[in-house]
Amino acid sequence: ITQLVAPGPQLRNAEDDEYRRVDTKVYAANVNAVAKRLREETGIRIGYHPEQGDIRAGIFEPILERTDPRYFDFVPDVGHIAACGLDPLPVYKKYRTRMIATHFKDYSPDAEYERDGKRMRGRMVPFGQGVVKMPALIQFLRETRFSGQVMGEGGGANQTMRDYFVDTLQLKL
């Protein structure tokens, strides 16, 4: 199960100030109770998947530090991490023992797009066209014998994503 923080009045990506108002102590206490019960009663694992708002607001690490690693795991999204100016590899290294899955996306701070009639910069791009160093991440996951799920999203069309995973990252699908 993937756990998100949804601080706004609706389940959606909230504004940064809504994330900054999250009481990470209360959130951690609640999710610890749910995760412990879920694991003990069903064996199902639950992992925290921080979105860009969590990362920009600086709450993702306090949440991970306040939650019980015996019950509450981690599902990092490398695209969101990179979009917030962080390198995903040190995040992987710091929290590897808690990772049960990872979410691959690539991000380019220079990619332009239009939203509501305005030109914007910075977006997810097809794999290999952004700043995420996927080969280094795969190498680390191999070295640490990661056996969790790797999910790719936004890496281009299906065949393009498959080719990137197989040809560039040398993954077996």
C-alpha positions as MATLAB code, in Angstrom:
seq = 'ITQLVAPGPQLRNAEDDEYRRVDTKVYAANVNAVAKRLREETGIRIGYHPEQGDIRAGIFEPILERTDPRYFDFVPDVGHIAACGLDPLPVYKKYRTRMIATHFKDYSPDAEYERDGKRMRGRMVPFGQGVVKMPALIQFLRETRFSGQVMGEGGGANQTMRDYFVDTLQLKL';
ca = [
       0.000    0.000    0.000;
       1.297    3.458   -0.860;
       0.635    6.196    1.696;
       0.392    9.841    0.627;
       0.017   13.026    2.649;
      -3.128   14.867    1.570;
      -3.175   18.051    3.635;
      -5.749   19.958    1.599;
      -9.520   19.739    1.887;
      -9.572   17.344   -1.085;
      -7.410   14.354   -1.939;
      -5.072   16.051   -4.407;
      -1.678   17.697   -4.520;
      -2.074   20.599   -2.129;
      -0.425   23.979   -2.014;
       2.965   24.172   -0.309;
       1.607   26.126    2.659;
      -0.894   23.317    3.301;
       1.983   20.835    3.481;
       3.902   23.148    5.842;
       0.935   23.069    8.248;
       1.010   19.284    8.557;
       1.775   18.256   12.132;
       4.314   15.545   11.394;
       4.158   14.248   14.984;
       0.413   13.639   14.720;
       0.716   12.256   11.197;
       3.486    9.874   12.273;
       1.562    8.680   15.335;
      -1.517    7.941   13.224;
       0.326    6.208   10.414;
       2.431    4.208   12.880;
      -0.737    2.828   14.453;
      -2.274    1.962   11.092;
       0.944    0.456    9.700;
       1.565   -1.672   12.799;
      -1.935   -3.055   12.792;
      -1.890   -3.631    9.032;
       1.415   -5.529    9.194;
       0.499   -7.577   12.251;
      -2.987   -8.519   11.093;
      -2.399   -9.016    7.362;
       1.335   -8.977    6.652;
       0.741   -6.180    4.125;
       3.409   -3.493    3.962;
       2.680    0.217    3.658;
       5.201    2.744    2.333;
       5.333    6.527    2.305;
       5.415    8.124   -1.149;
       6.272   11.827   -0.763;
       4.999   14.148   -3.451;
       6.704   17.407   -4.405;
       4.748   19.349   -1.796;
       6.061   17.114    1.020;
       9.608   17.533   -0.220;
       9.443   21.311   -0.803;
       7.836   21.818    2.593;
      10.586   19.824    4.259;
       8.238   17.327    5.912;
       9.232   14.079    4.226;
      12.335   13.459    6.325;
      10.673   14.356    9.645;
       7.883   11.938    8.741;
      10.373    9.164    7.995;
      12.337    9.928   11.168;
       9.177    9.863   13.316;
       7.685    6.694   11.884;
       8.515    3.167   12.964;
      10.731    1.445   10.382;
       9.484   -1.950   11.546;
       6.050   -1.150   10.125;
       6.170    1.942    7.924;
       8.259    1.717    4.758;
       9.319    4.077    1.970;
       8.391    4.370   -1.730;
      10.567    7.180   -3.135;
       9.606    8.874   -6.400;
      12.853    9.947   -8.032;
      11.100   12.417  -10.334;
       9.532   14.302   -7.432;
      12.822   14.257   -5.531;
      14.730   15.658   -8.527;
      12.020   18.247   -9.243;
      12.657   19.651   -5.781;
      16.369   20.032   -6.447;
      17.575   16.945   -4.594;
      19.668   14.083   -5.893;
      17.708   10.822   -5.418;
      20.826    8.675   -4.804;
      21.637   10.078   -1.328;
      17.935    9.668   -0.446;
      18.122    6.040   -1.578;
      21.270    5.528    0.488;
      19.852    7.094    3.619;
      16.550    5.207    3.534;
      17.436    2.036    1.602;
      16.547   -0.281    4.501;
      12.977    1.049    4.381;
      12.455    0.954    0.604;
       9.849   -1.554   -0.557;
       9.358    0.013   -3.983;
      10.549    2.948   -6.026;
       8.854    5.106   -8.602;
      10.897    6.109  -11.646;
      10.276    9.354  -13.493;
      12.714   11.696  -15.168;
      12.620   15.459  -14.674;
      14.058   18.401  -16.577;
      14.153   21.870  -15.005;
      14.475   23.312  -18.522;
      11.512   21.563  -20.177;
       8.869   24.102  -21.122;
       5.106   23.677  -21.192;
       1.972   25.783  -21.047;
      -0.502   25.946  -18.161;
      -3.472   28.286  -18.075;
      -2.033   30.297  -20.953;
       1.331   30.801  -19.224;
       4.701   29.414  -20.291;
       6.182   27.294  -17.517;
       9.520   25.535  -17.013;
      10.331   22.286  -15.268;
       8.426   19.074  -15.875;
       8.634   15.319  -16.087;
      10.159   14.154  -19.382;
      10.791   10.837  -21.143;
      13.476    8.701  -19.507;
      17.004    9.796  -20.356;
      16.010   13.374  -21.202;
      16.158   14.786  -17.688;
      18.499   15.120  -14.730;
      17.730   11.851  -12.907;
      20.759    9.563  -13.071;
      18.807    6.335  -13.522;
      21.829    4.099  -14.300;
      23.420    5.090  -10.968;
      20.161    4.362   -9.139;
      19.874    0.947  -10.787;
      23.503    0.190   -9.943;
      22.848    1.040   -6.283;
      19.688   -1.067   -6.212;
      21.598   -3.995   -7.708;
      24.490   -3.595   -5.264;
      22.093   -3.607   -2.314;
      20.082   -6.522   -3.718;
      16.860   -4.555   -3.889;
      13.953   -6.898   -4.590;
      11.040   -4.492   -4.390;
       8.869   -3.093   -7.138;
      10.260   -0.596   -9.656;
       7.506    1.368  -11.358;
       8.163    3.598  -14.360;
       5.895    6.483  -15.282;
       6.043    9.229  -17.852;
       9.028    7.773  -19.632;
       7.481    8.184  -23.063;
       5.273    5.745  -24.939;
       5.118    2.139  -23.716;
       7.698    0.840  -26.191;
      10.022    3.775  -25.477;
       9.869    3.095  -21.726;
      10.427   -0.626  -22.273;
      13.397    0.017  -24.538;
      14.943    2.416  -22.000;
      14.550   -0.109  -19.179;
      15.923   -3.006  -21.227;
      18.536   -1.339  -23.456;
      19.825    1.496  -21.282;
      19.247    0.224  -17.741;
      19.818   -3.453  -18.631;
      16.708   -4.556  -16.719;
      14.947   -7.821  -17.418;
      11.211   -7.419  -17.837;
];
